[in-house]
Amino acid sequence: MPRDFLAGCSDRYDVIVIGGGLAGLTSANVLGRAGYRVLLLEQHYKLGGLATWFRRPKKHIFDISLHGFPYGMIKSCRRYWNEDIAARIVQLKNIRFDNPMFSLTTTFNREDFTKLLTTRFGIERPRVEAFFDTARNMNFYDDQQMTTRELFDRFFPGREDVVRLLMEPITYANGSTLEDPALTYGIVFSNFMSKGVFIYEGGTDDLVARMHAELRQNGVDCRIRAAVDRIEVGRQGVEAVIANRRRIGCRAVVSNANLRNTIFQLVGEDKFDRRFVDEAQAVRLNNSSTQVYIGLKEGVEIDEQTGDLLFSSTAPVFRTDLLLSRDITSRTFSFYYPRTRPDDPVRRYAIVSSTNARYEDWADLSEEEYVASKNDLIETTLDALAKYVPNIRDMVDHVEAATPRTFQHYTHHQLGASFGTKFEGLAVSRALPEQIPGLYHAGSVGIIMSGWLGAINYGVIVANDVDQWLMRSSTSAPAPVPQLASRPTTS
Ligand SMILES: Cc1cc2nc3c(=O)[nH]c(=O)nc-3n(C[C@H](O)[C@H](O)[C@H](O)COP(=O)(O)OP(=O)(O)OC[C@H]3O[C@@H](n4cnc5c(N)ncnc54)[C@H](O)[C@@H]3O)c2cc1C
């Protein structure tokens, strides 16, 4: 008999959360802490979604998306998770750029960037200050027509080197491009500039284990290997989900699955207005990624001056199509020193190379072509890395690659999207409960609500919405519900 991963589940909950990515986990935690009966269903064999890790023989461990996030994570983790988690967030101080236009090291905050822009790039200070202030004051209600390219043209016309410095890391951080609304750039850039780039000390495995413990403490029933096939909708709104062939009733659903999957596969377009369906059809997915995971031999060390995050490129100019091309010119290297996992007795070093990529470039390859392309990706990455870590080939103990197909396989994101949807996805995600009472979506959308911090904060925003809906829709006298913390801002 196959194991029943839903054994012991109740037949009914207040809220069912579909997906254990950071947004789903955070929604579940906030609602569980508020006293609701919450069930979280994750199709994969572990929690975390894209915030994940994997192990290989000889005690190698690799993080997939632990490369850097803004300082705001400390506040969000303290408020919506716990102090223990927040206390493990530490700054990465060596952020390097190396491309044909410039090579430099920075702490990646406003103070250091102001110094770089005025002294090294020769921009007058008032212009730099005005740019930072404009980016910092951007919010959702701003003009959404201006593109990031137009924003740069306004402040730094003709300065492709400045555009590269300001844009390359953000493209890496949330997949946004010069053609996207400036708002998607301004909010995320300002988040980073407030204090720099941060990381979770202990690794993703430790973070997710602590989150799971906190969820259990708040009474959330978390189930892995529990794939939701359908969300049942009745005349009054959501009624139940079908997972592993079992029907489980609920008053509200928070879907952390990809927005398009939620609408078109889990619910079905016949349940929505025609106009809404058209808008949902028009939502573009963000790009995907390739990664190369490089584990070093035991005892081998790398000088920490090599950097924590290294944005390397051989492309003469910064352009979106070059960043996505199969002919890779830009790679971001994340260096994991033993301090990433200070409690790990095996003091291993690892390097992960990440590159933005298009799903379609990998989707239709035959098995033979796919294997050959992955090998090519590994070999060219090691060649590129040799510039910064000479003799890297002698140091490597384990190396393997992931592609857009890998990301789609593990998270069910259409096209292996690394950062959910483009900007228009946010309005569609927010409008779901107007279409179907009790149906919510919390997950990477709109570029801003993606990445670790965006996903966590969106999870909180949606948990607040669900709380209000459950209180309003309660037929029997509800037990007093603890007040949820105030809404987080994305900046
Ligand atoms: C290569 C890479 C590098 C990245 N680097 C960074 C970085 O350095 N910093 C940063 O801030 N962000 C980074 N990100 C982005 C960040 O990881 C994501 O934006 C964030 O983790 C997404 O969280 P989420 O909750 O939106 O969704 P996800 O993590 O995608 O989780 C969705 C979950 O839903 C589950 N699910 C889907 N369908 C079903 C179903 N039908 N039933 C049950 N479960 C289901 C999936 O299995 C998954 O666990 C990176 C992403 C990638 C791919």
The ligand as an SDF file (V2000), in Angstrom:
LIG
                    3D

 53 58  0  0  0  0  0  0  0  0999 V2000
   17.9770   30.1740   -9.3780 C   0  0  0  0  0  0  0  0  0  0  0  0
   17.2370   31.1300   -8.4890 C   0  0  0  0  0  0  0  0  0  0  0  0
   17.9480   32.0200   -7.7190 C   0  0  0  0  0  0  0  0  0  0  0  0
   17.2590   32.9250   -6.8840 C   0  0  0  0  0  0  0  0  0  0  0  0
   17.9850   33.7540   -6.0900 N   0  0  0  0  0  0  0  0  0  0  0  0
   17.3500   34.5810   -5.2270 C   0  0  0  0  0  0  0  0  0  0  0  0
   18.0830   35.4090   -4.3450 C   0  0  0  0  0  0  0  0  0  0  0  0
   19.3010   35.4040   -4.3120 O   0  0  0  0  0  0  0  0  0  0  0  0
   17.4030   36.2350   -3.5180 N   0  0  0  0  0  0  0  0  0  0  0  0
   16.0460   36.2790   -3.4940 C   0  0  0  0  0  0  0  0  0  0  0  0
   15.4780   37.0340   -2.7090 O   0  0  0  0  0  0  0  0  0  0  0  0
   15.3130   35.4750   -4.3220 N   0  0  0  0  0  0  0  0  0  0  0  0
   15.9310   34.6370   -5.1860 C   0  0  0  0  0  0  0  0  0  0  0  0
   15.2110   33.8320   -6.0240 N   0  0  0  0  0  0  0  0  0  0  0  0
   13.7530   33.9560   -6.0440 C   0  0  0  0  0  0  0  0  0  0  0  0
   13.1000   33.3690   -4.8120 C   0  0  0  0  0  0  0  0  0  0  0  0
   13.6700   32.1220   -4.5130 O   0  0  0  0  0  0  0  0  0  0  0  0
   11.6090   33.2060   -5.0820 C   0  0  0  0  0  0  0  0  0  0  0  0
   11.0820   34.4410   -5.5620 O   0  0  0  0  0  0  0  0  0  0  0  0
   10.8180   32.8140   -3.8420 C   0  0  0  0  0  0  0  0  0  0  0  0
   11.4810   31.7990   -3.1200 O   0  0  0  0  0  0  0  0  0  0  0  0
    9.4610   32.3550   -4.3200 C   0  0  0  0  0  0  0  0  0  0  0  0
    8.6400   32.0070   -3.2420 O   0  0  0  0  0  0  0  0  0  0  0  0
    7.1070   31.7020   -3.5170 P   0  0  0  0  0  0  0  0  0  0  0  0
    6.4840   31.4810   -2.2120 O   0  0  0  0  0  0  0  0  0  0  0  0
    6.5430   32.7720   -4.3700 O   0  0  0  0  0  0  0  0  0  0  0  0
    6.9960   30.4090   -4.4240 O   0  0  0  0  0  0  0  0  0  0  0  0
    7.8000   29.0620   -4.6450 P   0  0  0  0  0  0  0  0  0  0  0  0
    9.0750   29.0560   -3.9210 O   0  0  0  0  0  0  0  0  0  0  0  0
    7.8380   28.8550   -6.0970 O   0  0  0  0  0  0  0  0  0  0  0  0
    6.8560   27.9720   -3.9870 O   0  0  0  0  0  0  0  0  0  0  0  0
    5.6960   27.4910   -4.5580 C   0  0  0  0  0  0  0  0  0  0  0  0
    5.4180   26.1450   -3.9180 C   0  0  0  0  0  0  0  0  0  0  0  0
    4.1500   25.6540   -4.3230 O   0  0  0  0  0  0  0  0  0  0  0  0
    4.2650   24.2500   -4.5260 C   0  0  0  0  0  0  0  0  0  0  0  0
    3.1670   23.8380   -5.3960 N   0  0  0  0  0  0  0  0  0  0  0  0
    2.9490   24.2400   -6.6750 C   0  0  0  0  0  0  0  0  0  0  0  0
    1.8230   23.6660   -7.1360 N   0  0  0  0  0  0  0  0  0  0  0  0
    1.3270   22.8710   -6.1390 C   0  0  0  0  0  0  0  0  0  0  0  0
    0.1910   22.0270   -6.0070 C   0  0  0  0  0  0  0  0  0  0  0  0
   -0.6900   21.8810   -7.0210 N   0  0  0  0  0  0  0  0  0  0  0  0
   -0.0140   21.3610   -4.8460 N   0  0  0  0  0  0  0  0  0  0  0  0
    0.8610   21.5090   -3.8080 C   0  0  0  0  0  0  0  0  0  0  0  0
    1.9640   22.2940   -3.8930 N   0  0  0  0  0  0  0  0  0  0  0  0
    2.1860   22.9700   -5.0280 C   0  0  0  0  0  0  0  0  0  0  0  0
    5.6290   24.0990   -5.1550 C   0  0  0  0  0  0  0  0  0  0  0  0
    6.1120   22.7700   -5.0870 O   0  0  0  0  0  0  0  0  0  0  0  0
    6.4410   25.0880   -4.3310 C   0  0  0  0  0  0  0  0  0  0  0  0
    6.9710   24.4870   -3.1710 O   0  0  0  0  0  0  0  0  0  0  0  0
   15.8560   32.9240   -6.8620 C   0  0  0  0  0  0  0  0  0  0  0  0
   15.1420   32.0000   -7.6510 C   0  0  0  0  0  0  0  0  0  0  0  0
   15.8290   31.1180   -8.4500 C   0  0  0  0  0  0  0  0  0  0  0  0
   15.0630   30.1300   -9.2710 C   0  0  0  0  0  0  0  0  0  0  0  0
  1  2  1  0
  2  3  1  0
  2 52  2  0
  3  4  2  0
  4  5  1  0
  4 50  1  0
  5  6  2  0
  6  7  1  0
  6 13  1  0
  7  8  2  0
  7  9  1  0
  9 10  1  0
 10 11  2  0
 10 12  1  0
 12 13  2  0
 13 14  1  0
 14 15  1  0
 14 50  1  0
 15 16  1  0
 16 17  1  0
 16 18  1  0
 18 19  1  0
 18 20  1  0
 20 21  1  0
 20 22  1  0
 22 23  1  0
 23 24  1  0
 24 25  2  0
 24 26  1  0
 24 27  1  0
 27 28  1  0
 28 29  2  0
 28 30  1  0
 28 31  1  0
 31 32  1  0
 32 33  1  0
 33 34  1  0
 33 48  1  0
 34 35  1  0
 35 36  1  0
 35 46  1  0
 36 37  1  0
 36 45  1  0
 37 38  2  0
 38 39  1  0
 39 40  1  0
 39 45  2  0
 40 41  1  0
 40 42  2  0
 42 43  1  0
 43 44  2  0
 44 45  1  0
 46 47  1  0
 46 48  1  0
 48 49  1  0
 50 51  2  0
 51 52  1  0
 52 53  1  0
M  END
$$$$
